[in-house]
Amino acid sequence: MSDYMITCESTADMPLSFYRERNVGYVCFHYEMNGATYTDDIYQSTTPQEFFGTLKGGAQAKTSQVGTGEYVAFWEPYLKQGLDILHVSLSTGISGTYNSACLAAATLAPQYPERKIRVIDSLCASAGFGLLVEVMADKRDEGMGFDELAEWTEVHKMNVNQWFFVSDLDCLKRGGRVSSTSALIATALKICPVMNVNFEGKLIPREKIRTKKKAIVRLVDDMMDHVENGSAYTGRCTISHSDCLEDAEEVARLVGEKIPALKGKVEICDIGTVIGAHTGPGTVALFFMGDTRVD
């Protein structure tokens, strides 16, 4: 058994079974909807269908990051067990939670001088963040030590490629991230923006694709342009979606056609409530290890 604990936030958007089976700790973000505050508890208190159904009904969700005190309370039981903490945070290009985690680590350091607490900015989002954590768990289970894994993660986190498309712009419009005029035109023309996470960990629009069917194909084409070893890729591949399972399954099918080793092996999971509050329903994201993000 390892003498350190890998931890992350609920915004890694992996299923609850992942954290239990891979011995990875997670701390929860929060969101507010219809005047009530909820914990992003990985769909233990709601379902993806209920959450995205409420958004489709016109509700707007506001999200809040993990506070410094929450990190302290989250990590202390591990530290008391004599475990070091290797924590990975949601991209600083999206959230300020990394800074809160760093403050918590600085707060705990004098109380546990014999323990290591290292916080890493993932520069990743959603299940791309989750894929990075999953590969880290693989390395840990293969025997990689704390310091070596921390350095490996800092070097290779930029190899996590993250491509998205959005087919429903209503939530982006209500949240002020897309103007009403742009959303109206895009909807009328059936435009699905294709985006990726850049080297700064920010979500960047790359193309405006006419029709969702073409956006699905484009997502897989983008993967083939950047994936490690091309059609011979045997690494991890994850797809997350916001209440559009059929679209995610079609992306997985096309990935299996292009990369035979991945046929039937692509992990499909739900986009969580916090990331989903910003993307809305109708989003599909594709994650894999590939070339280094440079723009």
N, C-alpha and C positions, 0 to 999 in steps of 0.2 A: 504494500500500500504506500502511496506517495506521502511525503511529509509536508505537502503544501496543497492548498485548495484553489482551484480555478473558480472564479466568480464572474458574474456579468449582470446585466439588467434584463428585465422582462422584454425589452424591446429587441432582443435577439430573435424573437418570434419563432422559437422552436417549441414543439409540443411538450407538455408537462412530462411525458414519459422520458424525453431526452435527458432532462435534468436529473431525474431519479436514476436512470440506468447508467448514465455516464459520470455520476458523482460530481456534478457542476452546481454550484450555488447561484441563486438569482435573487435580486432585490427588485421590488415592483415600482414602476411609474404609477401615475394616477391620471384620471381624467374626470371631467365634469360634463354632465349631459342633463338637459331638462331640469336644472336647478339642484341636482344631486351629484355628490362626489363618489367616485368608484375607484377601486384598486384594479390596476392592470394585472389581474391574477391568472393570466393565461387561460382564459375562458372557463374558470371554475365556477364563476357566479353568473355567467351569461353564455350565450352561444354566438358563433360568428353570424349566424342567420338573424338572431335577435338584434345584435348590435348594428349590423349593416342595414337591417330592415328599418331600424329607428332612424338612421341617417337618410335612407331613401325617403322616409316619411317627412323629411324637412328639418330634423333636429340638427343642431350644430354642437360638436364636442370640442371642449378645450382641454388641453393636456398640461400636466405639470411634472417636472422632473423629480428625481430622488434627491432628498435633502441631505445635508451633511450629517445631521443627527441620525438619520435612517441608516446611512452607511455604517456609522459607528456601532449602532445596535445590531446591525446585520453581521458585521465582521467579528465582533467580540467573542461570541461562542466558539468560533474557529480558533481564534488566537488563544483562548483559554485552554483549548485542547492541544496546544503546542504546534499548531499548523501555521505555516506562512501563507500569505494571501497574494495570489496573482490575479488581479482584477482587470477586466477589459470593459471599456465604456463605449456607449453609443457615440458615434462620430461627433466631434466638436463642430463640424460643418452643419450639424442639425440641432444639437442640443448643448447646453452648458453643464450637463451632469458630470462630465469628466472633471471639471474644476471642483465641484462639490466632493467628488470622490478623493481628489488630491488633498483637499482640506481635511477630510475625515482621516486620511492616512497620516497626515501631519499631526493631528490631534491624538491619535492612538500611539504614535511612535514612542513618546516618552514613557507611556504606561507599559509598553511591551518592547523594551529595548533589544531583547534577544530574538525578536521575530522580524521577518521581512514583510513589508506591504508594498507592492509595486502596482501602479495604475498605468494602464496602456490605453491610449486613444485608438480605438479600432479603425477610425476613418471609414467605417462601414455602417450599413443600416439594415434593419429588418433581418431576414434570414441570411443575408450576406454577412452580417454581424454574427449570426448564428453559425454559419458555415465556418467562419474563422475560429470560433470557440470550439466547434466540433473537431476541427483539425488539430487544435491545441490539445484537446482531450486525447486524441489518437497518439500524439507525440508523448504526452505524459504517460499514457499506458504502455508505451513502448520503452519507457525507462528514462526519458529525457528529464534532466533536473531543472530546478526552479530558474536558475540564472540562464542556463542554455535556452530554455523555452521562452523566457522573456525576450532574449536577444533574437531568437528565431522569429518570434511574432512581430517584433519591430521591423525586421527586414522584409518579411513575407506578407505582411498585411496588405501591402500595395498590390499584391498579386491576386487578391480577391476581386474579381470582376462582377459588376452589379448593373444589370440592365432591366428597365421597367417599361411597361406601356400603361396608359390610363385610357379607359374607354368611356368613363362617366366623369365629366368635368364639373358636375354640380357642386360637390363638396369643395373643390378647389376654388370655385367661384364664390361660394358662401363664406369661405375663409379668407377671401381677399387675395388669394395667390394667383388667380386668373380673373381678368376683367369680365364683366357681364357680356360685353360685346364680343370679346374673343371666344368666350364659352359658347355663345349663341351661334357664331359663325362655324366654330369647330363642330358643334353638334349637327348643324344643318348639312355640313359637308362630310360628316362621318369621319372626322379626323381623330386619330389616336396619337397623341404625342409619345414619342419614344425618348427615354431619358436614361442617363446612367449616373453613377456616383463617381466624381472626378478625384484627382489626387489630393484635393483638400477636404475630401469627405462631404462635398456638397452635391446636391441633386441638380443636374444640368440637362436642360432640354437639348436633344441632338437632332431629331427629325420630326416632321409632321407627316404621318402616314395616313393615306386615305383608306378607310375600312379596318375593322379589327382583324379580319382574316389576314390582311397583308401585314399588319403590325405583328401578329403572331409569327409569321414567316421571317419578318425582319429581325425579331428578337433572336431567333435561332441563327440567322445569318451573321448577326453581330457576334454571337458566341463563337462561330466557326472562324471568324476573323481574329479572335483574340485568345481562344482556349489553348492551354498548355498541350503541346504535342498534337494539335489538330484532331483528326478523326481517330487517332490512337489514344486519346485521353482516357485515363482510367481513374482519375481522381474523383473527389466528391462533387456532386451537382445537386442543387436545391432549387425548388420553385416555390414561391409563396404567392398567395392570391387573396383577394378580398371578395368573398362570396361569388366567385366565378370559376368553380371547380372544372367545368368542362373546358374552359379556355386554358387553364393550367395543364390539364391532361393532354390537350392537343399540342401544347408546347413540348411536354415530356415525350409525346409520341414522335414528334419531329426530331428532337434531340437523339432519341434512340435510333432513328433512321440514319442520322448523320454520324453518330458515334456508337457503333455496335456494342462496345463494352458497357455502355450505359443503358441499353435497352431493358426496360423494366426495373431499373435500379435508381431512378431519379427520385429524390425525396420531395414530396409535395406537402406543404403545410399552410396554415392560415396566417394571413397578416394579422397581427395583434391589434388590440383596441387603440393603442396610442399612435402607432404608425398609421393605422386605418382611419383614425380621426382626421388625418391630414390628406390621405390619398382618396378616401371614400371608397365605395364599392367599384368593382370593374377594373381593378388593377392586377396585373400579373408581373411578377419579378423573377428574373433568372440569375442564378449565382453559380460561379465556378472559379477554379484557379486558372489564371492565364498570365498574359504578359503584364508587365508593370504599368500601372496607371501613371501617365505623365502629363495629362491635361484635364 
